[in-house]
């Protein structure tokens, strides 16, 4: 009974992380300019344009890909490890931004978010890192080996792709509204 409950908890955490990663990646891809401004504010030098352009595309694609892979991808140990490292890395970046008292808009969710780096943002990031750690640990400890959920994985991935499209559309609509209001 406890094993089954823990299994459900790991699956729910996995689904929540997938939703966050898909939404964040899709929203950043829909508005790469504002994400680039955040990276500049965090210290990526303007003269390294190629790195800046690469990061504004690579990070959102990585988030989107991991969001889809965490619910239905092969090699769960590899995917869970990368998600945990990514979330820990984001927490470190938020912590450094707070320590340096940077006044930078956090575009963690593209135009879907419009706040400065804050203690709340750090708490959220640490919560996501903790969730990723629980998924990493839980996959090895509580999930029975040999269980295949491929048909469900395909449906989940399709659903998250639709979710990504919705998040990207919402981010684009918000960006257009903000540009219109600024003029």
Buried (B, 14 or more C-beta within 10 A) or exposed (E): EEEEEBBEBBBEBBBBBBBBBBBBBBBBBBBBEBBBBBBEBBEBEEEEEEEBEEBBBEBBEBBBBBBBBBBBBEEBEEBBEBBBEBBBEBBEBBBEBBEEEBEBBBBBBBBBBEEEBEEEBBEBBBEBBBBBBBBBEBBEEBBEEEEEEEEEBEEBBEBBBEBBEEBBEBBBEBBEEBEEEEE
